[in-house]
Structure formats: C-alpha cells, structure tokens
C-alpha cells in the first residue's frame, strides 16, 4: 500500500507538538491550594549553572541557610507589601523532581513564612520562596486547577 505525502502531513498535523519534545524548563516544585496551582520552574541553562552540592557532602551548602532566609524574607516582603511581619516556619533543602530524566541533580531551598497579624501567626496562609544556591529567587507561575464537572 502506498501512502501519499498529503496523508503523512495530515497524520503529523494531528500529533501533539509536545510528543518527544524536551520540557522547556526544569520543574522544581508544584504546590496547589485554594484552587490555584503554583509551579516553580527554571530553564535548563539556569539549572546547570547552579553549584553542585549533596547533603552527604562534608561541606555546607554553597548558599548559607541564613543568607537564603534573608533573601527569601526580602523577596516576600516586596511581593506582599501589605504584610508587616513574617515568621519563619520552615527551611527545607530539596532536589528537583526530574532527576533521572536527563536533568542533573542539584539542590535548592524551599523557605516558608507565616504572616503575623495582631501578634499571631496566620497558619494556612503560607508564603513560600524558592531560592537557588546562586541566590536567585524563582518566581512561581500560578494557574487555576483544571476542574471537571459531570
């Protein structure tokens, strides 16, 4: 059976563009709350440029924890200018979720604060900053959850 060139063009036109394509960036974290999904991603180039480090190393992380917290605090205060006081609630070292999929293993900080209103921490109103080892804060991309109705 002979397949004509127009048939082949038709088949390729029906295929999604993403099939076999490399992801545009490296996915670090995806978190959802209140029907909004936040995704922290960086370019492959930015990711490969990060200092290598591993928790089993005898050396401390390339970016000291105190400096990472300072960077996160400053960034969150600018982003949430209406919040006068923040309380640090969590500092986490994380590796990205794509190791083994052609993405080099690197580590970063996920730093969480709670706003303080009238002297009390507001739990459940987490403010999160993702800080890379070069001091860069990754800005999350927010999108609504896709909902299905039947």
Beta strands, then each sheet from edge to edge (+ up, - down):
strand 1: 25-33
strand 2: 36-43
strand 3: 85-95
strand 4: 107-117
strand 5: 120-121
strand 6: 127-132
strand 7: 137-138
strand 8: 141-144
sheet 1: 1+ 2- 8+
sheet 2: 3+ 4- 5+
sheet 3: 3+ 4- 6+ 7-
end
